[in-house]
Amino acid sequence: GQNIDQPTEMTATEGAIVQINCTYQTSGFNGLFWYQQHAGEAPTFLSYNVLDGLEEKGRFSSFLSRSKGYSYLLLKELQMKDSASYLCAVRRGTGGFKTIFGAGTRLFVKA
Amino acid sequence: EADIYQTPRYLVIGTGKKITLECSQTMGHDKMYWYQQDPGMELHLIHYSYGVNSTEKGDLSSESTVSRIRTEHFPLTLESARPSHTSQYLCASSESGGGGNQPQHFGDGTRLSIL
């Protein structure tokens, strides 16, 4: 079946680096997204990976290994505003409709 | 910035009422989605649309219905609300093409409570 696993919660210190892992099992893999969702707000797009390797975008980087069914989101120079849930989402097949979302990892950034 | 709007943001209503949750986007996106999300849980796709006059049910069974008469508008209707419908409903849209790598843009959601 289809499944996405992420840690439920993580805590990190302002200015530090944190890595949020995501493992997935799915048929017809066709890309992995990371979204940020602040409490009570809409998810917003952070990154997309479809090929193996690292994608860097400012303080955020995302890595994908398709053979291992594994991705991580790396946040550098943490800021208090980075406290949010981070959702890993896997798209299956073509057309972009069948996207499975993980339950998200709640990140708490402390001073 | 994404321009996708949902109304109402919050709704508390009694059992048996008919409810319509509104969703509009001004980006001209062909694809639109409705998700249901309970606190601390994953988003579940309940409906999606390829474009005008095209709607499909998602992976999660839902007693709601949707329509897509105009590109920008994708309302969701519950004919007779029940307490089990209490949840957050998120609407999203995305562009077509690009090999399917287009991200989804989400509205702020509607928190629905059925008494």
Interface residues (C-beta under 8 A of the other chain):
Chain A: I4 T8 N30 G31 F33 Y35 E41 A42 P43 T44 F45 Y48 V50 L87 A89 R91 T94 G95 G96 F97 K98 T99 I100 F101 G102 A103 G104 R106
Chain B: A2 K31 Y33 Y35 G40 M41 E42 L43 H44 L45 Y48 E56 D59 L90 S94 S96 G99 G100 N101 Q102 P103 Q104 H105 F106 G107 D108 G109
